[in-house]
Amino acid sequence: MYGAKWIPAEMVGNIFKPLYILFSRKYFLDELYENVIVKKVLIDGIFRAFAFFDSRVVDGAVNGIAGSTVAASKALRQMQAGSYRYMP
C-alpha cells in the first residue's frame, strides 16, 4: 500500500472510517455515561432528593427551633414583666 501504491491510503482510510470513529470515541461510552448516569441518575435523582431533604428536613428543623425559641422568649419576657397569666 505504501511502497507499491496499489491501493491509495486515503481509500483505505475512507473504508475504515466508521471503525476508526467507533474506536477513537471508545465505543461512545463516555457520552453514554455523561448523558445517562450523570444527567439522569445523579442530577435528576440523587441531587433532587438531597435538595428536598435539605429544604424540608434541615430547614424545617432550624425554623422549628427558631420558632420555639421566639415563643419561649416571649413567655419569659411576659413573666419577667409580670403580665403573664397562668391558665391551667
C-alpha positions in Angstrom: 0.0 0.0 0.0 2.8 2.4 0.9 5.6 1.1 -1.3 3.9 -0.2 -4.5 0.9 2.2 -4.1 -1.6 -0.4 -5.4 -4.2 0.9 -3.0 -4.3 4.6 -2.0 -4.0 5.1 1.7 -6.9 7.6 1.5 -9.2 4.9 0.1 -8.4 2.6 3.0 -8.9 5.4 5.4 -12.3 6.1 3.9 -13.3 2.5 4.0 -12.4 2.0 7.7 -13.6 5.5 8.8 -16.6 4.2 10.8 -14.5 1.8 12.7 -11.9 4.5 13.3 -14.6 6.8 14.8 -16.0 4.0 16.9 -12.6 3.0 18.3 -11.4 6.6 18.8 -14.6 7.6 20.6 -14.2 4.5 22.9 -17.4 2.9 21.7 -19.2 6.2 22.7 -19.2 5.0 26.4 -18.2 8.5 27.6 -21.2 10.1 26.0 -23.4 7.3 27.4 -22.0 7.8 30.9 -22.4 11.5 30.7 -25.9 11.6 29.4 -27.4 8.7 31.2 -25.6 8.2 34.5 -24.6 11.8 35.3 -27.5 13.7 34.0 -30.4 11.4 34.7 -29.4 9.5 37.8 -27.2 12.0 39.7 -28.7 15.3 38.7 -32.3 14.3 38.4 -32.4 11.7 41.1 -30.0 11.9 43.9 -29.3 15.6 43.9 -33.0 16.4 43.7 -33.6 14.1 46.7 -30.8 15.9 48.6 -32.3 19.3 47.8 -35.7 18.1 49.0 -34.2 16.8 52.3 -32.3 20.0 52.8 -35.3 22.3 52.2 -37.8 20.3 54.2 -36.0 18.5 56.9 -32.9 20.6 57.7 -34.6 24.0 57.1 -37.7 22.8 58.9 -35.7 21.7 62.0 -33.9 25.1 62.1 -37.1 27.0 61.6 -38.8 24.9 64.3 -36.1 25.6 66.8 -36.2 29.3 65.9 -40.0 29.4 66.4 -39.8 27.6 69.7 -37.1 30.0 70.9 -39.2 33.0 69.9 -42.2 31.6 71.7 -40.2 30.8 74.9 -38.6 34.2 74.9 -42.0 35.8 74.5 -43.3 33.9 77.5 -40.2 34.6 79.6 -40.5 38.3 78.7 -44.1 38.4 79.9 -43.3 36.6 83.1 -40.5 39.0 83.9 -42.7 42.0 83.3 -45.4 40.5 85.5 -48.0 40.3 82.8 -48.0 36.6 82.3 -51.2 34.7 83.3 -51.1 31.1 84.1 -54.2 29.3 82.8 -54.3 25.6 83.7 
